[in-house]
Each structure stands twice: as C-alpha cells, then as structure tokens.
Amino acid sequence: MESLKKLKFNYFEKYLRNILLKSTSYNDTKNEDFYHGLVLGMMFYLDNHYYVKSNEESGLGRYDLMIEPKKIRIIGDLY
C-alpha cells in the first residue's frame, strides 16, 4: 500500500494483481461490487492526505470513487 501512497502505480498494480490471483475465485469477482469495495477499502489507506468519497452525484452523473486532496498542492482524481 506504500506504493499507492507514493503514487507508484506500476508497483501498486503488481501488488493488486497478486492479491486478486492468489486469494479470490470466480465466485468472489463475478460482479462489479466486489472490485468497488476492494478499491474503496484500499483508498481509505490514503485518508490522511485525501478525502475519499464513493458513489456520489457529480455534474450530469455519478462517479464510482473520488479522492480529493486535503492540501491544494496534491493531485486528486475521479474513477
């Protein structure tokens, strides 16, 4: 999870792939809710630096996940 905090996405991707391949089955992952919950839980690791929001309305639709920086100089994102 330190790679996520340090924005080293290549390392985080390998870590996440390893978790999914070693500990889940088809029955765990057959719908999107599983992935949403997993990623949402991981994002709360960043809650010292970001506000983490899920499934809120924004603009003309709704985003799955938003991380909003608590300090202006940090980058935020929508998923």
N, C-alpha and C positions, 0 to 999 in steps of 0.2 A: 504494500500500500504506500510505502515511501515513494515509489516511482510515480504514482499518481499525484501525490502531494508536490513532487518536484517537476511535474509536467513532462516526465519522460515516458511518453505514451507507448513507444516500442517495447519497453520493459514491462509496462503495465499490461499490454496486450498479451505478451507471453505468459505472464502470471495468471491472467484471467482465463486464457485458453487451457492452461494446465489445471486450474480448478475445475473447469467445466468437463474436461476429458476424463479426469480421474475420479470425480465424485458425483456425477449426475448420470441419469439414464434418460431414455426417450420419454418415459412417463413423467419425468420431472420437467422436461423442457418443451412439451408439445404445445404450449400456448405462451403468448407474449407476457402474461402476468408474471411468470417466473423470472424472466430476464429483467423486467421492470423493477421488481422487488429486489433482485440481486444487485443491480446497478445503483438503485436508490440507497440501499444499505451501505454500499461502498462509498457513495458520495458523502455520507454523513461523517466519514473519516476526515473530510475537509472542513467540517463545520466551525473550526476555529478561525478560518480565513474567509469562508463563504457562507451565504445564506443558501440553504438547499430547499427547493420547492418542487412539488410534484403535482402534475395534472391540473394546473390552474389555467383559467381562461386568459388569453392574451391576444390583442388585435382581433382578427377575424376567426380565431380558432383556439386551440388548447395545445400547450406543449406537454411532452411527457415528463421532462425533467429540466430544471433550471438551476444553475449555480451562479449566484450573484456575489461579486466580491464585497467584502465588508470595508475594504480600503479601495479608494479610487484607482490606485496605480496597478492593481491586479486585474487580469483579464477574466471575464465571465463568459458563459456560454449557455445556449439552449440546445436541447436534444429532443 
